[in-house]
Amino acid sequence: MDAPNTDLKKRHEGNPRRHSNDVTERRIEEEGSTLTATELSEIERRLSLRPLAIYELVRQEGEDELTRPTSSLWWSGLAAGLSIGFSVFTQAVLRAYLPDTPWRPLIECWGYSVGFLIVILGRQQLFTEITLTATLPVLARPKWIGVKALIRLWSVVFVANMVGTAVYGAGIAFDVLDTPDITAAALAISREAMEAGPWSTLLRGIVAGWLIATVVWVLPSAQNSGFLVIALLTYLIALFHLSHIVAGSVEAMALMFSGELMPHHAIWTFYLPALTGNILGGSALFALISYGQVAPELDRRGN
């Protein structure tokens, strides 16, 4: 017991704050521990990403995004809009080649995760992802300059995402890859996505926004499991028939370019309710709750 206590004292001198609460800090300092220094280090490593640490990671990422040049945001957002189209197309591929059985959606919906994996792991700008990351710095220091930066970021990324989805949607509608079976499946999936009314789309959008914000919040703790976290949570969006403004825009664009959906109908029944729902779920609900759980631990400057 003496050796671990000696190690603890030496480590305490070099690192005066090793735990997130005073009780644990005082107990180990005064009473010592039967655990080895290696075991204590492993415990500290696993406890390092407490909610406040996760908040700081996400907040710093948001600060980086708020200060990026407009041209960088544009090209990154355009890439994300194009990449997210692979969610719809891969899902269509699975539908086209799987037998029409009751269990097909359980497999087919995994294809929806592909575009999100490309976008998030590729560090491309996705509107629904930045609704959380970019909001946290503004909540911590609510100043007009921060609000303007947030509006600029949201506007540039959203427009860029929409342009990318329009290009991909046109590619599906005009069957540029000459895959008629897959195109037919993609259009069928798109019709199903546009069937919900505006109120249903709004509610589904709130849940989808919450799930995407959850991905952002969980990733810092996921370590080597980030792939699985993204795949599982975005899989649920497709499985639950939720409404995601960017991925859903590929479906809406495909139907508009194929002449099956009028633009004004798409705006009122999908774009506005899905956009509102995603913002409410990602920024208003998840961001506020995430900030609220760490706010008492922040200093007066929000750090």
Secondary structure, 3 states (H helix, E strand, C coil): CHHHHHHHHHHHHHCCCCCCCHHHHHHHHHHCCCCCHHHHHHHHHHHCCCHHHHHHHHHHHHHHHHCCCHHHHHHHHHHHHHHCHHHHHHHHHHHHHCCCCCCHHHHHHHHHHHHHHHHHHCCCCCHHHHHHHCHHHHHHCCCHHHHHHHHHHHHHHHHHHHHHHHHHHHHHHCCCCCCHHHHHHHHHHHHHHCCCCHHHHHHHHHHHHHHHHHHHHHHHHHHHHHHHHHHHHHHHHHHCCCCCHHHHHHHHHHHHHCCCCCHHHHHHHHHHHHHHHHHHHHHHHHHHHHHHHHHHHCCCCCC
